[in-house]
């Protein structure tokens, strides 16, 4: 058995080092308003600590599907890196970026995400990676019965836009990775921040979805089975993503520090067990209880077919 803990959307908030000059006159001002009006009211650092501790104790590998920071401020990166460093002392970790981690063109230009999290993206097939705004992707980790394939959908966007794009360089590399013998004999576990299944109107997808999701699905079409793990939605989702050869299980994890009465939204992590034959044995969510210290387990059984 190989156990994968899926954590997403940490949105680490740091009261240290906040400077108005870093917020005014750019997209961060809208993010800061959202922080004041909403996110800070439901964000619980104690829940995040409990989730990471429980994930490390349960899993063989922890994957984080983006938005580790809130406004991509340097203090947030530093605190998020400290959390992931502590996690990595107990279990192997893979981290992909979200739109909040490449918040502005200046953050992209300074390569803040790869500077802080590149150590968790050391690929076993580095010759197939391409340089994109958030670093070298796709990153492939060959672990027992699975091949973890990390993608970046994070690109800077204007205010009120949170959409992502994988882009043709990564997609071309992904097509070669899917066909690679070391990957094809394992079960692929694809990581991406933005949702690869999206039933909303095209304008909504353009605003805050994955704008090239059809091209991503085309690159995954040769796969008969596998997992696609994502975040961004702040709610647990399980969908079936049909391919030319079969179907993939697509899972979203909730935001890892959110206090919410709905267990599908409440802080926690998704837990997947993969058998030695590469089949998915179980999928469940470990959710923070109202006392903030214990975890409840709930099944991830809301799968709906998608064409």
N, C-alpha and C positions, 0 to 999 in steps of 0.2 A: 504493500500500500504506500502511496505517496500523498501527503496531505498538504494542501495549499490554502493558506488564509488570505482572503482578499479584503483589503482595507482601501478606502477611497476618501477623497475630499476632506483632508485634515483641516484645511483652512486655518493654519496656525496663526494666532493673534499674538502680537508682542507689544505690550505697553511701553517697552524700552525703546528709546531712540527714535520716537515718532517726530517727524519734522514737517511742518506745514508746507515748506517749500518743495517737498517731495510729492505733495498731493495736489496743490493748487495748479490750475491751468493745464491739467492733463486728465486722462481717463480715471486716475486714482480718486478724483474728487467724487465721482459717482459711486465708486466702490466704497468710499468712506461713508457716504450718506447711507448706503445700504447696510453697512456695518452698524451704524448708530441706530437705524430704524428697525433692523431685523436680526442680522446674524449674531451680534453680540448678546442679544437677549436670549438666544437659544443655545449658544455655544457653551460647552462645559469642558474645561480642560481636564477635570478629574475623570470624566467619561473617556476622553481620548487616551489618557494614561491607562485606564482600565482595559480598554479595547486593545491597545498595543501589547500590554502585558499578557492578556489572555491569548492573543493571536500567537505570540512568541512561544507560549507554553504548549499550544496545541499543534502547531504546524511544523512541517519540514522546510517550507519555503513560504515567505510572506511577500505578496505583491501589493503595490500601492499604485492605484490607477489615477494619479494626478491631483492637482490643486492642493499641494502640500502647504502652500502659503495662501495668504488672503489678498495682499496688495503687491506681492513681489518686492517687499522692502527688505533691505539687507538683514535687519534684525530678525525678520520672520524666517528668512532662509537659514540664518544661523541657528535659531531655535528648532526649526524643523530638522535640520541636519543633526543636531544633538539628539533629538528623539530617535531618528533613524539609526544613528550610530549606536545608541543604547540597544535598540532592537536587534541590530546586526551582530552584537556580541552574543546573542542567544540563538539566532537562526539566520539563514541566508535571506537576503532582501533584494527585490528588484523594484525600482521606482520609475514610473513614466511621468512626464509633465502634463499639467492641465493648462487651460487658458489663463488661470490666475498666476501661473508660474512664468509665463512669458507675456506679462500684462501690457508692456509698452515696447515700442521698437528699441528704446535705450536699454531695456533689460535683455532683450535678444542680442543686441550688439555687444554688450558686456559679457554675454554667455554665462549669466549667473546660475542657471539651472545646471549645465554640465560642470561648472566649477564646483558646486556643492554636492551634486549627486552622481557625477560621472563614475565614481568608485563603485556604484551599485549597478553599473551597466557595462560590465566587462563581458564582451561577447565571445562565445566559442567559435563563431564564424565571422570574425571581424572583417574579412575580405568582402563580405556581402553588404556591409553597412554603407550608408551614404551620409554625408554631412548635411544636416538640416538645422533650422534655427535653434533647436534645443539640444543639439549634440549629434552623435553618430548613431543612426537608427537605420534599419531594425537591429536590435540586439537580440541574439539567440543564446539561450542557456539550455544545454542538453542535460537533463536530470532524470535518471531512471527511466520510467515509462513516458515521460513528457518532454516536449520541446517548448520552452517558454519563449515566446516571440514578442518582444516589446516594441511598440510603435509610438511615434509622437504625432499627435494631432494638434499640438499647441502652436498657435501663430498669433502675433499681436493683432488686435482688432480695435476699431474706434469705439467711443462710448456707446453703451447700450447694445453692443454686439458681442456675443460670446461664442460664436461658432468656431469650428475647427476644420482643419484640412490635413489629410495625410500626405497628399502630393505624389506626383508621378515618380520622382526618384525613389521614394520608399516603396511605392507600389510595385515598381519594376523589380526592386530587390526582393520584395515579399514573394513575388511569383517564382523567383529562383530559389528562395528559401523553402517554399512549400514543396518543390520538386527535389530538394537535396536529400540524398539517401539517409543521412543521419536524422533528418526531420521526418521524412515519410514513414520511417519504421517506428516512430513514436506518435503519441497523441499531441497535436499542437495546442498550446494554451496561449492565445493571442491577447495582448494587453493594449488597450487604447483608452484615452480619456472620454472622448465623445461617443454617443450611442451609435452602434452599427445597424440598429433597427429603429425606424422612426416613421410613425404613421401620420405625422402632422402635415399640414399644408406646407408646400415648398418654401413659402416666405418665412415660416417659423423655423424651418431647418436652416435656411440661409442666415437667420438672425442668431440662433443659438444651438444648432445641431452640427452634424458632420456633413459638410457640403458635398464631399465626394464619397459618400457612403456606398453608392452603387458601384463605384470603381473598386472600393475595398472589397465588397462582396464578390465582385468578378474575380479578384485576385485569389479569394478564398474558395472559389467554385470547385477546384479539383479535390477538396477535402471531403471525406466521407463522414468524419466525426471530429470532434474537438470542442474546445471551450473558447469563447470570446468574452473577456472580462472588461468591464468599463465602469465609469462613474458618471459625474456631471449632473445626473438627474436628482441626486439626494434622496433616492427611494430605491428599495430593493425591487428588482425586476428579474424575471426569468422568461426568456423567449426562445423559440426555436427558429434558427436562421437556416433556411433551406439552401442547399447547394446543388450543383449538377450531379454530385456523387452521393449525396445523403443529406445530413442536417447537422448543424452545430448548435450547441447550447450556449446562448448568450445571457450573461448575468450582469446586472448592475448591483453595486453595493451602495448602501446609504452613506451619508456624511458621518464620519467617525466620531464626531463630538456633539451631535445634535440631541437636544432634549426635546422629545416630542411624544405625545400620547399614543400615536399610531406605531405599532411595532415594525411596520414596513419602512418607517422613516427614522425611527429611533436609532441612536448610536449603536454600533456593533461591527461585526465582520462576517463575511460569508466564508463558509468552510466547505471545501470540496475534497473528497477522497477519490483518488484514481487508483484502480487496481494494477497489478503487475502486467496485465494484458492491455493496459491503456484505456479500459472502459471506466466510465464514471460510476462509481459505486454509490456515492451519496452526495447530496448538496443540502446544506442547512445554513441558517443564520444563527450566530451567537449574539444575542442582543442584551445590552446593559439593562439591568432591572431598575425599577424606580429608586431602590436604595443606593444605586450608583456603585455598588461593590461586587454584586454577583451578576452572572450571565444566564439568560434563559435561551434555550434552543428552540427554534421554530423551523419547519420545513420550507424549502424553496420550491413550491409545487404549483406556482401560478402560471406555468408555461402555456403560451398560446401559439398556434401555428402562424407562421408568416411565409408569404410567398416571395 
